[in-house]
Amino acid sequence: MSIFAVDFGGTRIKAGVIQDGKVLAQDVIAYKSGTSLAQSIQHVKKLCERLIVSTKTSADAMVCALPCIVSPDRSKVTRTFGKYDDAPDFDLNAWTQAEMGIPCLLENDARAAAIGEWQYGAGKGVENLAMITLGTGIGTAVICDGRPLFGKHGVAGNLCGHNTVHMNGRQCVCGLRGCVEAHAATWALPGIARESDLFSNSRLSSADVIDYRIVFAEAAQHDQLACELRDNAINCWTNLVMNLIYQYDPECVVLGGGIMAGKDIILPAIQLKLDIRIPELHRKTKILAAELGDVAALAGGWKVFKP
């Protein structure tokens, strides 16, 4: 028995054939901002067709991990945040049944990644885990007493990236101001950089793309703006980790997502700040880098299908 798992990311859509939590094969396409779910799923179907050929297997179901709030029964999207805004009115299960002959379950992308790391990665063997995905946006999810946390409306643990870190701060895609995501996610970084008085004299002003990879690299060369952006982001991420520890009392907090390519910079800096701010709680809580990389949500899809 196997499934298709699809991770609808901020810049890429990944599809894989999953069996017993293992990714047998995967394929990727770019996501163009503004593309609807109805359009994207057509491309996903072609990816899946290629995967069938390469693996010589079929799938019994599809699990879609989306950057949206998903109902606790995993049947529909209930809220979006600037991507796939047609999702609440698009019945993915009906579409996959009609077009591919298989059922479809939905999951929030951060929760799917948390489930993957909990079952097969950095959090294997623990009963209480918090996950942060640092990427285009900032996602969070929680495993509480050996079960994924949903709450009444599927929101519990999922929106901590919209905790306030700056009162009356930057505008966020969620409609609020001062969210962690608005101050420390990749989508917000170019705007933050260009609004700084330091921008014109920074090497970042000549960068084709401003992301945390280039920020960390330039900060290592003592670029003043890059150092400021790095320190601001690490402070925001530390506040988020601290809030998750306070709110959910996890055994570990796992940090994943594309920004964690800089884990050798990020983890020690967060550890140091936590040692100062909450030394007793920090000693009881491990802060870990994700182990499954960009397939965590795909692997987690298996446990969504077979809980």
Helices and strands as residue ranges (DSSP letters): E 3-8, E 12-19, E 22-30, H 37-55, E 62-66, E 69-70, E 77-79, G 87-89, H 92-100, E 104-108, H 109-120, E 129-134, E 138-144, E 147-148, G 160-162, H 180-184, H 189-195, G 199-201, G 203-206, H 212-220, H 224-248, E 252-256, G 258-262, H 263-277, H 279-284, E 286-289, G 293-295, H 296-305
